[in-house]
């Protein structure tokens, strides 16, 4: 099992770095979101603040490093670089799937990052479907203990599991088990998709059973059916994956749908986020936080400094967008009337 986990995770990293894994004929929808430039912003750029809170915990930015990897030898270097950079810049850090922590004692170091990031929120991550495959409250408590995480997020990846060889496809009765987990775990529990999006109706069902935040992870970025297509040994699955290259709910639609249903829920916008301007748009239409993943993976294979350079640029872009419409706080950005969505 350890060798199999290491192989799968390493293949995922290499495929995402080197192959075309974005969907076709589907976008985030952010290209239709526009700001109305304010030629007289009446704001001192030096006073613009990105400070906010993540589940009531003060943080320096609204940015999150979305769940990417863990449980593989090469993931240790990637996650260490991400953790050091996230601590320095004040970003939330979400880990890759921690299933490997329970199934194998190898590569625990790729998930044990608190020594590099003592002050920022760390989010542990587990596939929700694992609640139907032997994982329960005790296993989740072990994950939190081993990672020293502040939060647990359950990822929903139904289409990926179908295409993945030997994927776990029993998604039956998960809502009840998620509710039990929320009631018995000592840390907040969130839910995220992996690139096909959470809509308002699903988000409402999850919130009603105790979920503390929704990471919409919409379409327009990495498509995990496309990633698994490169790994699958089954011809039928590789062909079927192509039929789903335009599948999913665009990120913009997800954010708007969830916010319309849940005015007070914490929303993370991820899925195809590439710039700080994208982040500004997402926050202006309803998101609280913005997650980046594949767009910083290459730098994460290099050095913490390379990651920090990208982070600094994303922060500058967000501040410039705020300056461009004349707002100096994220709360003002959320309330701006200088944003609109073009009719496509």
N, C-alpha and C positions, 0 to 999 in steps of 0.2 A: 504493500500500500504506500509506504513513504516514497518509493521510487516512482510509482504511478502518479502520485500527487505532484512531485517535483517536476516530472516530465510534462504533465498537463499545464501546470502554472508557467513553466518556462516557455512552452509552446505558445500560450496565450500572449505572453509578453512579446515574443519575437514576431508573432503574426500582427499584433496591433501596431508594432513599430514599423513593419516592413511591407505589409499588404494593404490593399484598399478594403477597408472594413466599414466604411460609411455606407449607409443605404443609398439607393438611387431613386430619383424622382420624389424624394421626401426631404423637407428642410425643417429647421427649428421654427420657422415662421418669424424669426427676428428681423428678417429683411423687410418685413411689412410694418414693423414698429418704428415710428419716427418721432424725433423730438422737434419742437419748435424752438429754434435758436433764439436766445435772448441777447440782443446786441448790447444791452445795458444791464449787466447782471446785478450790480450794486452789492457785490460780494468780494471780500478779500480772499484771493485764492489760498493764501497761507492759513486761513482760518477754517477751511473746509475739513470736516472730520468724517472719517469712515467708522468711528467707534459705534458699537452696537452691543447686543446681548445674544448669546446662543442659549436658549432654554434658561433664561434668567442669569446666565453667567456672563459677566462683562468680557468682551473681546475687542481687539483693535480693528478688525475688518469684518465685512460680511462674507468673506470668502472661505471656502472649504475645499480641501483636497479630497476629491471624491474617491470612493473605494476603488482600488486598482488591483493589488496583488499581495501575496504572502504565501508562505508554505513552500517556497522554492529557494534554492541556493542563491540565484541571481536576484531574488526579491529582497534579500537582506540588505544589499547595498542600495537598492532603489528606495526602500522604506526608510533607511537610515538618513539618506540625503533629504528625503521629503520631511522627515521629522525635524531635523536640524533647521531646515529652511522655514518650516511652519512655525516653529518656536520663535525664530528670529523675527518673522514678519507678522505674527499674531493671527495665523490662519487656523481654523479647525482642521484636524487630521482624521480622516476616516480610513480604516484599515480594509484590506481585501478580505475575502471570505475566510473566517476563522475555523471552518470545519476541520481543517488539517490539524488544528491544535488538539482536538479531541481524538482524532483518528491516528495521530502519530506524534511522538515526542521530538521528532527531528524538525529542524528549522524553526523552533520556537522563537529564536532570536529575531526572525523577520517580523514578528508581531510584538515583541517586547521593546517598545520605543520610549517608554516614559523617561528613561534616563537621558534621552536626547531632547525630550519635550516635556519638561516638568510642569509647565504652567498653562498650556493650552488644552482645550477639550479634545479628548481622543474618543473616537467612535469605533467600537468593535462591530463586526459585520458577520451575519450568518444568513444563509439561504432559508427563507421561511419554510420551504418544502422539507427541510431537514427535520421539522417538527413531526413529520410523518415517517421519518426514517431513524428513529431512535434518539433524537435530541429532545430534551425537555428542559424544565426549569433548572435542574441541577447542572446539566451540561452548560447551559447559558451562564450560570453563576461561575462555573469553572473558567469559562472564556473571559468573563469580566475580571476575575481574579488574576489570571495569567497575564492579561494585557494591561491591567490597571486602567481600564477604560472607564469613562464617565457615562457613556451612553451605549446602547445596543441598537443597531439598525438591522432589520430583517429585509433581505432583498427578494424581490419577485422576478423570476426569470423563466416563465413557463415555456416560451418559444425556444429559448436557448437549450433548456433541458431536453426538448424533443430532438433537436439536431445533434446535441452532444452524444457521443457514443457512451452507452450505459448511463444515460441521464436519469435523474429522478423525476418521474412524471406524475406522481400521485398528489395532486393539489387539493384533494377532497377534504372538507371539514377543517380547513386551516384557520378560518376566522375564529372559531371557538377556541382553538389552541393558542392563537395569538392573544385572545382575551385573557386566558388563564396565565399566560406568560406576563402580560402587562400588570396583572393584579399581584403577582408573586415575586417579581424581580425588583431589586432595590434601586435600580437605575432607570431613567426614562427609556422607553422603547419607541423607535421610529420605524418607518417603512420606506423603502426606495424601490423603484424599478431599475432596470439595467439598460434602458434605451428605447423602450416602446411606450413609456408614459403611464402615469396614474391620472385618471380623470376624476372629476368632482364626486361622482356617485360612489366610486370605489373608495375614494379618500374619506367620504362621510361614513361609510360602513366601518372603516378602520378606526376613525376618530371615535366613533361611538363605543368601541370596545376598549379604548384606553390608549391608543397610539398618540404619542406626544408631538410628532412632526411628520411631514410628508415630503420626501425628496422625489419630485415628479419624474426625473430622469427621462425626459421625453425623446421622441424621435428627431433625427437631424444630426446626430453625432455617430458614435460607434454603434454598429448593429451586431449584436452577439450571435445572431443566426449566420451572419457573414463570417464572423471569426470562427465559429465552429465548423463552417463549411470547409475551411482549409484543413481542419483536423480530422474530419469524419472519414472513416474507411468504407462507409456505405454509400454507394452511388445514388440511391433513391433520396437519401438525406441531403446530399450535396445539391441535387437538382431541386429538391423541395425548398432548400434554403434560398435559392435564387428567386423563387416565387414570393418570398417574404422580404425582398430587398427594399420594398417601399412600405412596409408594414409599420404601424405605430401612430401614436398621437403626438403631433408636433409639440415641442416644449412650450411655445407660447399658448397654444390651446389648453395644455395641461394647467399651466399657472392660472390662467383666467378661469377655467372651469372649477379648479379647487378653491380659489379665492371666492368665487361667487357662492359656492356651497358652504364654505367654512370661513367666515369673516375673521375669526380669531385664531385659526390654526397657524402654526409655524410652517412655512413653505420654503423648501430649498429648490431652486431652479438649477437643474443640471441636464445634460444631454445636448452636446454640440456647442457648448459655451466656449468662445475663442478669445474674446477681448473684454476689456473693462467697459467698453460701450455696450456690448451684449449684456453685461452684468447690470449696467444702469437701466437698460430697457426692461430687463426681467424684474428688477426691483420696482420700477415705476408702474408696472402692470400687476404687481401683487406679491412678488417674492420677498422673503425676509433675508435669504442668504443665496449665494450662488456657488455652485460646485464646478471645479475644473478637474479633468482627468487626463485624457489622451493628449491634450495640447501641452502638457508639461511632462509627459512620460519620457521623452527623449532626454531632456535636461536632467531628469531624475536618475538616468543611467550614468550620468557624468559626475557632477559634484553638487554639494549643497549651494555653492555660490552660483552655479548655473541656474538652479531652481529659483534662488532668490532674485536673480536678475529678471526672470520672467514674472515673478510675483510683483516686483517693484513696478514693472511696466503695466501690469493689469491694474494695480492700485492707482497709478498715474492716469491711466485712461479713464477710470471711473471718476476720479476727481475732476478731470477735464470735462467730462460729460456733465457733471453736476455744475461746474462753473459755467458751462455753455448755456444752461437753462436758468442759472441764477439761484441755485439752492446750496446750502452749506452743510446740511446734515442729511442722513439717510431717511429720517422721519419726514423731512421736507420733500425728499425725492419721492417717497411713497405717496405723497399727497399732491404732487405736481399736476397742473392742468396743461402742461406743455408737452404732452405725449399723446399720440394718436396712432391708430392702426389703419393702414391703407387698405382699401378694398382690393383684393387680388382678382 
